[in-house]
Amino acid sequence: MKGFTSWIMSTMIVLSATGMALASLPEGLMIVGYDGSAWYPYISQPGSNKWKKLKAIQDPAYLTWQAGGTGRFLIKGNDGKVYQYELGSKEPKHLDFFDDANFTQLRAFDTGFVMVKLQEGKSSETSIVAFVDDQMPKTILRQSSAQFHPYVHNNYLYYAHVSCRLECKPLIQEVWRKELDTGRTQQLTLLNVTSYLYSVDADNHYGFISSNKNGYYHLARMDMTSGELSWLTDGQVTDSFPSVAQDGSLYFIRRTSLGSQLMSIPSDLIMAKTTEINNSMEVIKLPKDVKKIRYLEISN
């Protein structure tokens, strides 16, 4: 009964907030939305609440945007090939030096891109590869088992290491980080479930994770010094891709029985309790033609 009540409350909150939007969208925000016929990336327009639809990129398997750097997009197409795209170009450019391997989970950072390389095309063994300054892709992390959700921030590579995939319910995937200068690694979580870190604030003080510790995927704020976790969301909802903006606000995708929505927790509520956050989080207005969304990132 408690779980059902939480679901009803979460649904009412989402319904009551529908139509609300922030005064302006954060810079570097990108979503992948379905317009009824195909999936396209949409990017925020600086200083406004308007979106730009990139019709040149259709049905990407995966993509990322280096908004604060070169402005380029790196794309994995449905054909398995990797492409590069620049705003204003007619079409993406094929990067043939990626063709000898299978890549997924592309993610931009200030000087390049990181991605997961599937060994022999399988997800049971992976490595993490960096693509910087148009040089050949270089492996920056190789451990036994699999690593996913790579993210580079302030000389650290964050990733989710799969420590148990057989005879584990649920699969165990913990958050780790590697200092790129020294090569030192550190395990950041010990939740014994499936968790990943998706963004870190500008001061490197807090990281934001999604984890199914409580059955559903909920968001938590992690103190990067102490490792302490504070849960931000709860209920019978699935929250993913927690992306922190430059002003400290947190954006994420929420999935309920009603569909998917783009949500935001204002910066002044990031340190609040879950109940207060639930009562004050905002639903961000999507482009008019978007029926549903599947991906979100903020690249600064």
C-alpha positions in Angstrom: 0.0 0.0 0.0 2.9 2.3 0.8 4.4 1.8 -2.7 1.0 2.4 -4.4 0.6 5.7 -2.4 4.1 6.8 -3.4 3.2 6.2 -7.1 -0.1 8.1 -6.8 1.7 11.1 -5.2 4.5 11.0 -7.8 1.9 10.9 -10.6 -0.1 13.9 -9.1 3.1 15.9 -8.8 3.9 15.3 -12.4 0.4 16.2 -13.5 0.3 19.4 -11.4 3.6 20.5 -12.8 2.7 19.9 -16.5 3.2 23.0 -18.5 5.7 24.6 -16.2 9.1 25.6 -17.6 12.1 27.5 -16.5 12.7 31.0 -17.8 15.5 29.7 -20.1 17.0 26.4 -20.9 20.6 25.8 -19.8 23.4 26.0 -22.4 24.7 22.7 -23.8 21.4 20.8 -23.1 20.6 18.1 -25.6 17.8 15.6 -25.8 16.9 12.9 -28.3 13.2 13.1 -29.1 10.7 11.2 -31.2 8.5 13.3 -33.5 6.1 10.5 -34.5 8.2 9.3 -37.4 11.8 9.3 -36.3 14.2 10.2 -33.5 16.2 13.5 -33.7 18.5 15.4 -31.4 17.2 18.7 -30.1 19.5 21.3 -28.5 18.8 24.3 -26.3 19.1 27.8 -27.7 21.2 30.0 -25.4 19.3 32.5 -23.3 15.9 31.2 -24.3 13.4 28.4 -23.7 13.5 27.4 -27.4 14.9 24.2 -29.0 16.7 23.6 -32.3 15.9 20.3 -34.1 18.8 18.8 -36.0 17.2 17.1 -39.0 20.5 16.1 -40.4 20.9 13.5 -37.6 18.1 10.9 -37.8 17.6 7.8 -35.7 21.1 7.8 -34.0 21.9 4.7 -32.0 24.0 7.0 -29.7 25.4 10.5 -29.9 27.0 13.2 -27.8 27.6 17.0 -28.2 30.8 18.9 -27.4 28.9 22.1 -26.8 31.6 24.0 -24.9 34.5 22.9 -27.1 34.5 22.3 -30.8 30.8 22.3 -31.0 30.9 18.9 -32.8 28.7 15.9 -32.5 30.0 12.4 -32.4 27.4 9.9 -33.5 27.0 6.1 -33.7 24.6 5.4 -36.5 22.2 2.5 -36.8 24.6 1.0 -39.3 27.2 0.6 -36.5 29.5 3.2 -37.9 30.8 6.4 -36.2 30.1 9.8 -37.6 31.0 13.4 -36.9 28.7 16.4 -37.4 29.1 20.1 -37.2 26.2 22.6 -36.9 25.3 24.0 -40.3 26.7 21.0 -42.2 24.5 19.2 -44.7 25.2 15.7 -43.3 27.4 13.8 -40.8 30.9 12.8 -41.9 31.9 9.1 -41.6 35.0 8.5 -39.5 36.4 5.3 -41.0 39.1 4.7 -38.5 36.4 3.6 -36.0 35.2 0.8 -38.3 37.4 -1.9 -36.9 35.5 -2.0 -33.5 32.1 -1.6 -32.0 31.6 1.5 -29.8 28.7 2.6 -27.7 27.9 5.2 -24.9 29.7 8.1 -26.5 30.2 11.1 -24.2 31.8 14.5 -24.8 34.2 16.4 -22.5 36.1 19.6 -22.8 38.9 18.4 -25.1 37.4 15.3 -26.7 35.2 12.3 -26.4 35.1 9.0 -24.4 33.2 5.9 -25.3 32.8 2.2 -24.5 34.5 -0.3 -26.8 32.9 -3.7 -26.9 35.6 -6.4 -27.1 34.7 -8.7 -30.0 31.4 -6.9 -30.2 30.3 -8.3 -26.8 29.2 -6.3 -23.7 30.7 -8.9 -21.3 34.2 -7.5 -21.9 34.7 -3.8 -22.6 37.3 -1.0 -22.4 37.0 2.8 -22.4 38.5 4.7 -25.2 39.3 8.4 -25.7 39.2 10.3 -29.0 41.1 13.6 -28.6 42.2 16.3 -31.1 41.3 14.1 -34.1 44.0 11.6 -33.2 43.4 7.8 -33.3 41.2 6.5 -30.5 43.3 5.5 -27.5 42.4 3.1 -24.7 42.4 4.9 -21.3 40.9 2.1 -19.1 41.1 -1.7 -19.4 39.9 -3.9 -16.5 38.5 -7.4 -16.4 34.7 -7.6 -16.9 32.9 -4.6 -18.3 32.8 -0.8 -17.8 30.0 1.5 -18.9 28.8 5.1 -18.6 32.2 6.8 -19.1 32.3 10.5 -18.1 35.4 12.8 -17.9 35.4 15.8 -15.6 38.3 17.7 -14.1 41.0 15.1 -14.9 38.9 12.2 -13.6 37.4 9.4 -15.6 34.2 8.2 -14.0 32.7 4.9 -15.0 30.5 2.0 -13.8 32.3 -1.2 -13.3 30.3 -4.5 -13.5 31.6 -6.6 -10.6 29.0 -9.4 -10.8 26.8 -10.3 -13.7 26.3 -14.1 -13.2 24.1 -15.4 -10.4 23.5 -11.9 -9.2 20.0 -10.4 -8.7 20.2 -7.6 -9.6 23.4 -7.2 -11.5 26.0 -5.5 -9.5 27.5 -2.4 -11.1 29.4 0.1 -8.9 30.7 3.6 -9.6 34.5 4.1 -9.9 36.8 6.8 -10.9 40.3 7.0 -12.4 42.7 10.0 -12.0 43.9 10.4 -15.5 47.3 12.0 -14.6 48.4 9.3 -12.1 46.3 6.3 -13.1 45.0 5.8 -9.6 41.6 4.3 -9.3 39.0 4.4 -6.5 35.7 2.8 -5.9 33.0 5.4 -5.0 29.9 3.3 -4.2 29.2 0.0 -2.5 25.5 -0.3 -3.1 25.5 -3.9 -4.4 23.0 -3.0 -7.2 23.2 -1.3 -10.6 24.4 2.3 -10.3 26.1 4.8 -12.5 27.4 8.4 -12.1 26.3 10.7 -14.9 27.5 14.2 -14.0 29.6 16.2 -11.5 29.1 19.8 -10.5 31.5 22.6 -11.5 33.3 22.6 -8.1 33.8 18.8 -8.2 32.0 18.7 -4.8 28.9 16.7 -5.7 28.3 13.9 -8.3 24.9 12.7 -9.4 24.0 9.1 -9.8 21.1 6.9 -10.8 20.7 3.6 -9.0 18.1 0.9 -8.5 19.0 0.5 -4.8 15.3 0.8 -3.9 13.9 -1.2 -6.8 13.3 1.7 -9.2 16.0 3.9 -10.6 16.2 7.0 -8.4 18.7 9.8 -8.2 21.2 10.6 -5.5 23.7 13.3 -4.7 27.1 12.0 -3.8 29.6 14.0 -1.7 32.8 13.4 -3.7 35.0 13.8 -0.6 33.1 11.6 1.9 31.2 9.4 -0.4 28.0 10.1 1.5 24.8 9.6 -0.6 21.6 11.7 -0.3 18.6 10.5 -2.2 16.9 13.1 -4.3 14.0 11.2 -5.8 11.8 8.3 -4.8 8.5 6.5 -5.7 7.4 4.2 -8.5 9.2 6.2 -11.2 12.4 5.6 -13.2 14.8 8.6 -13.2 17.8 8.6 -15.4 20.6 10.8 -16.9 21.0 13.2 -14.0 22.7 16.2 -15.7 23.8 19.2 -13.7 23.8 22.7 -15.3 26.3 25.5 -14.7 23.9 27.1 -12.3 23.6 24.0 -10.2 20.2 22.9 -11.4 19.7 19.2 -12.1 17.9 17.9 -15.2 16.8 14.3 -15.8 14.4 12.1 -17.6 11.5 10.6 -15.6 9.5 7.7 -16.9 6.1 6.8 -15.4 3.0 5.0 -16.7 2.1 8.3 -18.4 5.3 8.3 -20.5 8.6 10.2 -20.3 9.2 13.8 -19.3 12.1 16.2 -18.9 12.3 17.2 -15.3 14.4 19.7 -13.3 15.4 20.2 -9.7 16.2 23.9 -9.2 19.7 24.6 -7.7 18.3 25.9 -4.4 16.7 22.5 -3.8 19.6 20.3 -4.5 20.4 20.1 -0.8 16.8 19.7 0.3 15.0 16.6 1.5 13.3 14.3 -0.9 9.8 15.3 0.1 10.5 19.0 -0.5 12.1 18.2 -3.8 9.0 16.2 -4.9 6.8 19.1 -4.2 8.9 21.6 -6.1 10.6 19.9 -9.0 9.6 21.2 -12.4 8.5 19.7 -15.7 10.3 21.3 -18.7 8.3 22.0 -21.8 9.5 19.9 -24.7 9.5 20.9 -28.4 5.9 20.8 -29.8 6.5 17.9 -32.1 8.2 15.6 -29.5 6.1 12.7 -28.4 8.7 11.0 -26.1 12.4 11.3 -25.2 15.1 8.7 -24.6 18.3 10.6 -23.9 19.6 13.7 -22.1 23.0 15.3 -21.5 24.4 18.7 -20.7 27.8 19.5 -22.2 29.5 22.6 -20.8 
